[in-house]
Amino acid sequence: MQTISGLVSIVIVNRNGGTYLPSCLNALAEQSCRRLEVILVDNASQDNSFQVISDFRKKHPEVALRVIKNSENVGFCRGNNQAMAVSSGEFILALNADVTLEAEFVAVLVGCMNSLPSCGLATGKLLSADNPKTLDSAGIKLYKTRRTVDRGQQEEDCGQYGKREDVFGGSGAACLYRRRMLEEIKYGDHEYFDELFFAYKEDTDLAWRARLRGWRCVYDPDARGRHFRNWGRGKRTQIPRWIRCHSLKNRYLILLKNERLESLRCGFFHLLGYEVLSILYLLFREPYLWKAFWMLFQSLPEGIRKRRLTQADVQSSVCREYVVPWLR
């Protein structure tokens, strides 16, 4: 597809999200940035999603909305890649169906991109839809243990994240990407998100790969939205087992593909200690998670191939400048 300068492609992957889609889509129709196209990939929904889409088209014929229907659930990563492959925007906003954006969200993040040529990712302040005074995400934070969290999640919003600043990465629930960055880090023709992940932690992996190429991620609190999160920090027991398996498997895929000697020197013993404690925890508390290691083993050949692609031509100085300082 030919890239159209200044156009923003909004890509949404939907799976039985009919409850949230009306709010999500209507908010896109109200964006102050009008140079938009919306591409929605449906992963074999069984609810009222298509009726919601039909109603939206009748109400807002001015919004360019394209729908791609999958006959099965191909996952969050492949679904996003399908949409990105047919998009035309200079910028691409990956958006969850359960996120409702305020009217200036897209315009603010595009402004970040235009003012900062080294910015490959831009993210805003997501608040809890259930309690708008509570933060959901102010970007992704990476610890020395390589554990990743949404910065500020479940904290009261008291202005502690009230300035524009660099963060490690942006939550995949609502993150703006520069197409030039995506084309630089992709695998093959159109694999922007790594499809080995299926879903979960793919946003951290993409941010790490971008940083290894010298791209920044900027957080701007003036871009605001609300996220209907089903679970989060402190609600582990509510997370389905299959999701926890994918999440654990993906943690090790991130390390396999992105870790370098320069970053490994930072917090190695923190990482080692965390892994020992994690193994003991799995052994005695959640033994079903050993399935994640079988899933990882099956992914190893492709994971190793993608490590070679990820690390090709990466400079040690770039890793020290764009990755190491974020291991806190």
N, C-alpha and C positions, 0 to 999 in steps of 0.2 A: 504494500500500500504506500502511496505517496504521502509524505508528511506535510501537513498544512500548518504553516507558521502561526503561532498564537492560539491554535485550537486546543481545547482540553477534552480528552476522551475519558469519560467516566465509565469504569468497568465494574459490574456487579455480578457476583456469583450467587445464585439463589438455590436453596434447597428447602422447600416447604416453609418459605418465609412470608407467606401471605399475610400474616398478622402484622408484620413490620413494613412491608413494601409500600402501603399507601403513604405513610409518613415519610419514608425514604425518598420516594419518587416525587412527591409533591414539593419537598424541600429543594429538589434539583430544579424544578420549574421556577422556583422563586430566587434562584441564585442571581446576584447582581452581575456576575460574569455571564455574558450571553453566548459566547463562542464555545458552545458545548455540543458534544454528541454523547449519547448514552448507549452502552452496549451491555445487555443483560444476558448472561448465560444461565440457563435453568438446568439443574442436574436432576432431571426426572422427578419433579415435584408431584406430590399426590394431593395437595391441598387446593386452595382457591387462588393460587398465585396467578394463573393465566387470566382469570376473571378480573383480578386487580389490575393487571397490565392492560387489558382491554379497556377497562374503565378509565385508566389514566390517559390512554391514547385519545379517547373521545374528549376528555376534559382539557387536555393540553396537546393539541395537534401540532403546536409550534415547536415542541421538543422532539429532536431527532432521536428516536428510540429504535434500536435494532435488537431483536431477540434471537438467541441461538438456543435451540432445544436439543438436549442430550437425552438419549434413551436410557441412560444409566448414570449413576453418580460417579463422575470421573474425578472427583476431588476438587478442592479449592484451588490447588496450584494449576492443574491442567485447565480448569475452567477459566481462570484468569488469563492463562496463556492463549487460549482460544480467542478471547475477546481482544487481547492486546495485538494479536496477529492480524486482525482485520481492522484495527483502529487507525485513525489518521492524525491524531493529535500530536503536537509538539510536546505536550505534557499528558501524562496518564494518571488519573486518580483511581486507585484501587479502593473500592468502597464496599463495606459489608451492608447487606440488606437491612440489618438491625441498627443502622446508624442514621440519625437525622441531623443534617447540617444546617447551621445558621446561614443566612443569606449571603454573608461576606466570605464564607469559608474558602471557596475556590479562588476568589479574587485576591485574597490576602496571600495565599500560598503561591499563586502565580507571580505576585509581586516579589516574593522572596526569591523565586527562581530568576526573575528578570534582573534583580539588583545584585545577585551573587552568582556569577558564572560557574563557580566551583561547587555550587549546591546541586547535588544530584537527586536528593530526596528532601521533601518538606512535609512537616507534620504539624498538627494543631493541638488544641486542648480539648480532649474528650471528657465529658462529664457523664455521670451515671444518669440514665433516663429515669430511674426509679427515685433518685434523690439528687436533683441538680446542684446541690451544694457540695456533693462528693465527687472527687476526681475519679475518672476511669483510666486515663492515660495522658501523660505529658511527654510522650516519647519513650523509647526503650533504653533501659539501663543495663549495663553488662558488668557483672562482678568478676573478681579475680578467680572465683570458682567456676567461671563461665556460665553461671546461672543468670538467666535474663528475666527481667520483670518490667512491667509497665510502670514507669516513673510516676510516683504520686498516687498509685491506685489505692482507693478506699480512704485516702486522706481528705479532710475537709478542705475545700478550696478557699484558702485565706490569702491568696495572692502570692504564695511562695514560689509559684512558677509563672510569674507575671511579666517576664521579659523575654525578648527574642534571644535565642542562644543556640549553640550547637548541642546536639544530642547524638548518642551512638546511632540510633535508628528510629524509624517511625512505626507505630502500630499498623499492622496490615488492615485494621478495621477502617482506616481512612488515612491514606498516605499518598502524596503526590510525587510522581517520579518524572524525571526528565528523560525523554525518549533516547537522547544521545547516550545517556548513562546506561539505560537498559540494553541498548544495542551493543554496547561495549562489553557487558558482563554476561550476556546470554550464552546458553549452550545450543549449538546447532542453529537452526533457522529462527525458531520462535520460542525457545524454552527460557523464559525470563525467570519465573519461579521454578525451582528445581522440583520436577515431578516425582522424584524419589520420596519427597516429603508427604505427598498426598494432601496433608493439611497440618497446621500447627508448627510454629517456630520458623516458617518459611520467610517471614518478614525479617527476622534476625539474620538468617543466612544471606538474604539479598543485601541487607545493609552492610554486612561484613565484607561480602564480595565487592561491593561498591567502594568501601573504604580502602581495600587493597589496591584499588585503581586510582586512589587519590580524590574520591568524591566525598563531599560533606553532607550531613543531614542537619537541617535547621528546623528548630521548633519556634512557632510563632503563636503566642497565646490569644491573638486577636482572631485566629481561625478557630471557631468553636463548633462543637457538635455534641450530640447526646447518643450514648451507646446503651442499648438494651442487652447487657451482658448477663448470661445465664449463670455464670460462675466466675470466680476470680480468686485473688489471693485470700487464703484462709478458708476456702470452700472446696478443698481437694476431694472430700468424700462425695461431693455432688457430681464430680466429673466422671462420665462413663469410662469404663475400663479400656475400651478400644481407643479412646482419645488419649488416655494416659500412656498407652503402649506406643502410639505414634509419636507423642511428645518426647518420650524417652529415647526412642530410636532416632528421632530427628536431632536431639541434642548431640549425639555422637556423630551423626553425619555432618553437622556444623563443624565440629572439631576436626574430623577427618579431612574436610575440604579446605578449611580456612586457617587452621593453626599453623604457625611458623615458629622457627627457633627464636626469633626476636620477641614474639608475644609469649611464647612458652616460658621464657626466662622471667616473665612478670607474673608472679603469683603461682609458680609451679607447685609449691608445697600447699598452698591454699586449694589448688585443684586436686592434688593427690589426696589430701585429707577429706575433701568433699566426696571424692569417688569412693574411698574406703567406707565412709559413713553411709553413703547411698547404697552400696552393695549389702551392707549389714541390714539396713532398713528393708531392702527388697527381700532379703532372705527370710526375715522373720515376720514382716508386717504385710507385704504385698507380693507374695511369690508369683502371682500370675503375671507380673511385669517381666519375668524372665522371657516371656514371649517376644518382648521388644528386641532382645539380643538375637533371637532367631531371625526376626525381620531385618535387623541390621546386617546379619551374616548374609542373607539373601541379596542385600543391596550393595555388598562390598565391591564386587567387580565394577559396577557402574559408578559407585562412589569414588573409587580410586581413579577411574578415568576422568571423572569430573574434577577431582583434585588437581590432576595435571593441567586441565584447562584453566582452572581457577588461579593456579599459581604461575602460569606461564607469563614470563616477563615482569612479574611483580618485583619491585625493588625493595630492598631491606629498609632503605630510608623512608619509603612511603609507609611501610608497616609500622615503623617506630613513631612516625608522626601522626598517622591517621587511625591506628588501632590501639597501640600500647597505652596511650594516655587515658583511654576509656575503660581499662581494666582496673576497677576500683574496689 
